[in-house]
Amino acid sequence: MLSKSQISFLTSLQLKKQRKEQGLFLVEGFKSVAEFLQSDYQIETIYHTPAILSKLDKISRNIKLEEVKPEELSKISSLNTPQDLLAVVRIPEQQKLDPKSLKTNFSIMLDGIQDPGNMGTIIRTADWFGMKYLICSSDTVELYNPKVVQASMGSLARVKVFYTDLLPFLAENHLATYATALNGKSIYETNFGEEGILILGNEGNGIRPEILEKSAHHITIPRFGHSESLNVAVSAGICCSEIRRKAVNFS
C-alpha cells in the first residue's frame, strides 16, 4: 500500500521543477517500461498491479518492485486511463554532443517545438527511420515531460536528445542542413544524400529567421489541397520517409 508521502512524491514528478530537483521521471505502460529496461537508463522502482506480476519475472533483482492496487496506481498516474505499470527512472547527465557522431546518417534539429505530443511523436519517428540524434533549442519542450515520454512509446530509450544553442552549433557544424520552409524547394526534387540535418520549427512560427539563414537548403512538402499547414510531427514523418527513400536510391 502506498503511503500519502509516496503518492505525493510520485505525483510531484509530473512537474518539471520536481523532475529537475529529484533527477527522476516517470514511464508508464509495460511496452514503454520494457524498452527502458533494455537501455542504459537506470530504473529505480517499478510500481505494478497484481494483474501484470507474471510479466515481471525476468526483471533484474536490482530493480525494486512494489505491488499496488489499481486505484493506487490511478492516483500516481498522469494518464486518464492508467496502465498496470509505472516506473521511476533516473534522468542521466547530458553528455556533450560530438559532431563526428552525426556523420554518415541524418539527424533532426528542433527549433522551439512546444507541444509535448509533437515532441514525443518526432522522437518515435526518428527511431523508426533510424535517426539516432535530436538536437533541440533550449526553448523546446522538456524531454521528460510525461506527455513526451508517453508519445514516444519507448523510443526515448534509444534516441539521444541534446539541448543546445542552435546558432553556435550550426556555425561549427559542417554537415548539410535542410530547413523546412513554405518557400523551400520541393522535398521530391531535393537530393538529400546520405548524411545531414533536418531542421523543423515551432508549431506556430516555424523556424526562426536566424536559423534559416544558417541553413544551406530550404525545403518544403508540396501542397496539393487547401489546408494552410501541416502538423510538425506529420511533416517530420514525411520528410524522414523521403530522405530514406532517396538514400536507398542514392546508394
TARA-V100092 format. One record per residue. N is the residue number from 1. RES is the residue in three letters. SS is DSSP state (h for helix, s for strand, l for the rest). PHI is phi as a letter, one per 20 degrees, with the letter a starting at -180 (NA if undefined). Layout:
BEGIN
n=N res=RES ss=SS phi=PHI
n=N res=RES ss=SS phi=PHI
END
This chain:
BEGIN
n=1 res=MET ss=l phi=NA
n=2 res=LEU ss=l phi=f
n=3 res=SER ss=l phi=e
n=4 res=LYS ss=h phi=f
n=5 res=SER ss=h phi=f
n=6 res=GLN ss=h phi=f
n=7 res=ILE ss=h phi=f
n=8 res=SER ss=h phi=f
n=9 res=PHE ss=h phi=f
n=10 res=LEU ss=h phi=f
n=11 res=THR ss=h phi=f
n=12 res=SER ss=h phi=f
n=13 res=LEU ss=l phi=f
n=14 res=GLN ss=l phi=f
n=15 res=LEU ss=l phi=d
n=16 res=LYS ss=h phi=g
n=17 res=LYS ss=h phi=g
n=18 res=GLN ss=h phi=f
n=19 res=ARG ss=h phi=f
n=20 res=LYS ss=h phi=f
n=21 res=GLU ss=h phi=f
n=22 res=GLN ss=h phi=e
n=23 res=GLY ss=l phi=m
n=24 res=LEU ss=s phi=c
n=25 res=PHE ss=s phi=b
n=26 res=LEU ss=s phi=d
n=27 res=VAL ss=s phi=c
n=28 res=GLU ss=s phi=d
n=29 res=GLY ss=l phi=n
n=30 res=PHE ss=h phi=f
n=31 res=LYS ss=h phi=f
n=32 res=SER ss=h phi=f
n=33 res=VAL ss=h phi=f
n=34 res=ALA ss=h phi=f
n=35 res=GLU ss=h phi=f
n=36 res=PHE ss=h phi=f
n=37 res=LEU ss=h phi=f
n=38 res=GLN ss=l phi=e
n=39 res=SER ss=l phi=d
n=40 res=ASP ss=l phi=e
n=41 res=TYR ss=l phi=f
n=42 res=GLN ss=l phi=e
n=43 res=ILE ss=s phi=e
n=44 res=GLU ss=s phi=e
n=45 res=THR ss=s phi=b
n=46 res=ILE ss=s phi=d
n=47 res=TYR ss=s phi=d
n=48 res=HIS ss=s phi=b
n=49 res=THR ss=l phi=e
n=50 res=PRO ss=h phi=g
n=51 res=ALA ss=h phi=f
n=52 res=ILE ss=h phi=d
n=53 res=LEU ss=h phi=g
n=54 res=SER ss=h phi=f
n=55 res=LYS ss=h phi=e
n=56 res=LEU ss=h phi=d
n=57 res=ASP ss=l phi=f
n=58 res=LYS ss=l phi=e
n=59 res=ILE ss=l phi=f
n=60 res=SER ss=l phi=g
n=61 res=ARG ss=l phi=f
n=62 res=ASN ss=l phi=f
n=63 res=ILE ss=l phi=d
n=64 res=LYS ss=s phi=f
n=65 res=LEU ss=s phi=d
n=66 res=GLU ss=s phi=c
n=67 res=GLU ss=s phi=e
n=68 res=VAL ss=l phi=c
n=69 res=LYS ss=l phi=f
n=70 res=PRO ss=h phi=g
n=71 res=GLU ss=h phi=f
n=72 res=GLU ss=h phi=f
n=73 res=LEU ss=h phi=f
n=74 res=SER ss=h phi=f
n=75 res=LYS ss=h phi=f
n=76 res=ILE ss=h phi=d
n=77 res=SER ss=l phi=e
n=78 res=SER ss=l phi=e
n=79 res=LEU ss=l phi=e
n=80 res=ASN ss=l phi=f
n=81 res=THR ss=l phi=d
n=82 res=PRO ss=l phi=g
n=83 res=GLN ss=l phi=e
n=84 res=ASP ss=l phi=e
n=85 res=LEU ss=s phi=b
n=86 res=LEU ss=s phi=b
n=87 res=ALA ss=s phi=d
n=88 res=VAL ss=s phi=e
n=89 res=VAL ss=s phi=c
n=90 res=ARG ss=s phi=f
n=91 res=ILE ss=l phi=f
n=92 res=PRO ss=l phi=f
n=93 res=GLU ss=l phi=f
n=94 res=GLN ss=l phi=f
n=95 res=GLN ss=l phi=e
n=96 res=LYS ss=l phi=f
n=97 res=LEU ss=l phi=f
n=98 res=ASP ss=l phi=e
n=99 res=PRO ss=h phi=g
n=100 res=LYS ss=h phi=f
n=101 res=SER ss=h phi=f
n=102 res=LEU ss=h phi=e
n=103 res=LYS ss=l phi=f
n=104 res=THR ss=l phi=m
n=105 res=ASN ss=l phi=b
n=106 res=PHE ss=s phi=d
n=107 res=SER ss=s phi=c
n=108 res=ILE ss=s phi=d
n=109 res=MET ss=s phi=d
n=110 res=LEU ss=s phi=d
n=111 res=ASP ss=s phi=d
n=112 res=GLY ss=l phi=m
n=113 res=ILE ss=l phi=f
n=114 res=GLN ss=l phi=d
n=115 res=ASP ss=l phi=e
n=116 res=PRO ss=h phi=f
n=117 res=GLY ss=h phi=f
n=118 res=ASN ss=h phi=f
n=119 res=MET ss=h phi=g
n=120 res=GLY ss=h phi=f
n=121 res=THR ss=h phi=f
n=122 res=ILE ss=h phi=f
n=123 res=ILE ss=h phi=f
n=124 res=ARG ss=h phi=f
n=125 res=THR ss=h phi=f
n=126 res=ALA ss=h phi=g
n=127 res=ASP ss=h phi=f
n=128 res=TRP ss=h phi=g
n=129 res=PHE ss=l phi=e
n=130 res=GLY ss=l phi=m
n=131 res=MET ss=l phi=e
n=132 res=LYS ss=l phi=e
n=133 res=TYR ss=s phi=c
n=134 res=LEU ss=s phi=d
n=135 res=ILE ss=s phi=d
n=136 res=CYS ss=s phi=d
n=137 res=SER ss=l phi=f
n=138 res=SER ss=l phi=f
n=139 res=ASP ss=l phi=e
n=140 res=THR ss=l phi=f
n=141 res=VAL ss=l phi=g
n=142 res=GLU ss=l phi=f
n=143 res=LEU ss=l phi=g
n=144 res=TYR ss=l phi=e
n=145 res=ASN ss=l phi=g
n=146 res=PRO ss=h phi=g
n=147 res=LYS ss=h phi=f
n=148 res=VAL ss=h phi=f
n=149 res=VAL ss=h phi=g
n=150 res=GLN ss=h phi=f
n=151 res=ALA ss=h phi=f
n=152 res=SER ss=h phi=f
n=153 res=MET ss=l phi=l
n=154 res=GLY ss=l phi=n
n=155 res=SER ss=h phi=f
n=156 res=LEU ss=h phi=g
n=157 res=ALA ss=h phi=f
n=158 res=ARG ss=l phi=d
n=159 res=VAL ss=l phi=e
n=160 res=LYS ss=s phi=e
n=161 res=VAL ss=s phi=d
n=162 res=PHE ss=s phi=c
n=163 res=TYR ss=s phi=d
n=164 res=THR ss=l phi=b
n=165 res=ASP ss=l phi=f
n=166 res=LEU ss=h phi=f
n=167 res=LEU ss=h phi=f
n=168 res=PRO ss=h phi=f
n=169 res=PHE ss=h phi=f
n=170 res=LEU ss=h phi=f
n=171 res=ALA ss=h phi=f
n=172 res=GLU ss=h phi=e
n=173 res=ASN ss=l phi=e
n=174 res=HIS ss=l phi=d
n=175 res=LEU ss=l phi=e
n=176 res=ALA ss=l phi=f
n=177 res=THR ss=s phi=d
n=178 res=TYR ss=s phi=c
n=179 res=ALA ss=s phi=e
n=180 res=THR ss=s phi=f
n=181 res=ALA ss=s phi=b
n=182 res=LEU ss=s phi=f
n=183 res=ASN ss=s phi=e
n=184 res=GLY ss=s phi=e
n=185 res=LYS ss=s phi=f
n=186 res=SER ss=s phi=g
n=187 res=ILE ss=h phi=f
n=188 res=TYR ss=h phi=f
n=189 res=GLU ss=h phi=d
n=190 res=THR ss=l phi=e
n=191 res=ASN ss=l phi=e
n=192 res=PHE ss=l phi=e
n=193 res=GLY ss=l phi=m
n=194 res=GLU ss=l phi=d
n=195 res=GLU ss=l phi=b
n=196 res=GLY ss=s phi=q
n=197 res=ILE ss=s phi=c
n=198 res=LEU ss=s phi=e
n=199 res=ILE ss=s phi=d
n=200 res=LEU ss=s phi=c
n=201 res=GLY ss=s phi=d
n=202 res=ASN ss=s phi=g
n=203 res=GLU ss=l phi=g
n=204 res=GLY ss=l phi=d
n=205 res=ASN ss=l phi=d
n=206 res=GLY ss=s phi=m
n=207 res=ILE ss=l phi=e
n=208 res=ARG ss=l phi=f
n=209 res=PRO ss=h phi=g
n=210 res=GLU ss=h phi=f
n=211 res=ILE ss=h phi=f
n=212 res=LEU ss=h phi=g
n=213 res=GLU ss=h phi=f
n=214 res=LYS ss=h phi=e
n=215 res=SER ss=l phi=e
n=216 res=ALA ss=l phi=f
n=217 res=HIS ss=s phi=c
n=218 res=HIS ss=s phi=d
n=219 res=ILE ss=s phi=c
n=220 res=THR ss=s phi=b
n=221 res=ILE ss=l phi=e
n=222 res=PRO ss=l phi=g
n=223 res=ARG ss=l phi=e
n=224 res=PHE ss=l phi=d
n=225 res=GLY ss=l phi=d
n=226 res=HIS ss=l phi=c
n=227 res=SER ss=l phi=f
n=228 res=GLU ss=l phi=f
n=229 res=SER ss=l phi=b
n=230 res=LEU ss=l phi=d
n=231 res=ASN ss=l phi=g
n=232 res=VAL ss=h phi=f
n=233 res=ALA ss=h phi=f
n=234 res=VAL ss=h phi=f
n=235 res=SER ss=h phi=g
n=236 res=ALA ss=h phi=g
n=237 res=GLY ss=h phi=f
n=238 res=ILE ss=h phi=f
n=239 res=CYS ss=h phi=f
n=240 res=CYS ss=h phi=f
n=241 res=SER ss=h phi=f
n=242 res=GLU ss=h phi=f
n=243 res=ILE ss=h phi=f
n=244 res=ARG ss=h phi=f
n=245 res=ARG ss=h phi=f
n=246 res=LYS ss=h phi=f
n=247 res=ALA ss=h phi=f
n=248 res=VAL ss=h phi=f
n=249 res=ASN ss=h phi=f
n=250 res=PHE ss=h phi=f
n=251 res=SER ss=l phi=e
END
